[in-house]
Amino acid sequence: MSSIVRKVINTALAPKPVGPYNQAVQVGHTLYVSGVVGLDKDTGKLVAGGTVAEAKQVLKTLGHILEAAGTSYSNVVKTTVLLNDMNDFASVNEVYKEFFKEPYPARVAYQVGKLPVGASVEIEAIAIVGNLETCKM
């Protein structure tokens, strides 16, 4: 039986994790990206400007992690969006559409009681590393 390799993905272009986890882990062709909050990688603090600014930073950071794994936004198949306030849903969607294009990944969004480091938004993702063909049904 052949081994399945678990590859840890970390990039200096993204903030260090705020807990005992990695930025992402790849198993086979599947990449699991940990939840990303809107931290500035140099200061380790949340970017200023509220939810929209944080969402932009989250998605930029997500892009750096995807790139470090050899993939991109277009290969993301599932995201989970965690919001401190569901009233921010529409504004986060506007930012999200700047980074993700049709066909959008599957997604779920939740309002949560509290996010790490006082963040307003956190996004995790599952992506495919390698060639991904889209077939609409």
N, C-alpha and C positions, 0 to 999 in steps of 0.2 A: 504494500500500500504506500503510495507516495505521500510525502509531507505537504501540508498546506502552510505557507509562510505567512507569518504575521509581521508586517513591516511598520515600524513606528515612524510617523512623519512629524517633524518639527522644523520650523523655519525661523530665522532671526528677523524676518520681515513682519512677524506677528508677535504680539505680546506673549510673554511666558504664561503658562497656565496659573490660575490663582489657587489651585488645589492639586491633589495627587492624581493627575491625569495627563495625557499627551494631547497635543493639538489635534492629531488625527491618527488613526490606525487603519492600515490597509490589510485586508485578508483576501487573497486571490485578486480578483479584479474589482472588489468592492471596497470603497473608502468610507470610513465612518469619521466624520468631523465632529469633534466635541463642540458643545455650546460656546459660541463666541459672543462676547459683550464688547461694547464700544470703547475699549481701552486704547490709549495712545501707547505704542510700544516703547517709546523713549522715556515717558514719565511714569508709566504704569497707572495713570489716573484716567478716569472717564473723560472723553472729549467734551468740551463745553458746547452748549447750544441745544440741549434737550434731546428729545426722542428722535427727531429727524437727523440731527448730526450724529447721534449714536448709531442709528440704523445705517447711515452711510459708512461709518467707520467699521461696523460689524461686517458689512458686505465687502468692503475693501480687504479687510483682514481675511475673510473667508476666501477671497480670490487668491491671496498670497499662499494660503494653505493648500488650496486646490492645485495651484501651479507647482508648489514644492512636491506634490504627489504625481505630477505629470498629467494633470487633467484640468478641466475648466468648468465654468458655470453651465455650459451647454451639456455637460455630462452629469449634472446633479439630477437625481431622480426623485428625491424626497427631502423636504425641509420641515423643521418644526420651529415655529415662531412663538416665543414666549414674551408676553407683554406684561408690564407692570400695571397698565391701564388699557382696557379694551377700547377706550375712546381714541387711542392712538392707532387703531387698526388701519384706517383709511390713509393716514399720512405715511405709515410704514409701507403700505402697499405701493404708494407712489415711488418711494425709494427703491423698493424691491424690483419694480418694473424697469428701473434704470440698469439693473444688473442681470436680471433673468428675462429672457425673451421666449416667445412661442417656440416650441411647445414647452409650457411651464412645467416645472416638477410637481409631483403630488405634494400636498402641503396640509398642515394643520396649524391652527393658531389657538393659543390659550392665554387667558389672563391668569396670572399667578399672584400669590400673596406677596412675594418678595424675590428679587433676583440678586445674584452675587454683586458685591461692591456697590450696591445701590443703583444698578443699571435699570434703564427703562425698557430695554429690549435685549433679547438673547436669541440667537439662531443657531441651530445645529443642522447638519446635512448628511445625506448619504449620496455618494457619487460613484460612477463607474470609471475605472482607469482603463483606457484602451478605446478602441473604436466602438462607437455606439450608434446604431442605426435606428432611426425613428420611423415607426409605422403607426399611422393613426387608424383607429378602428371606427 
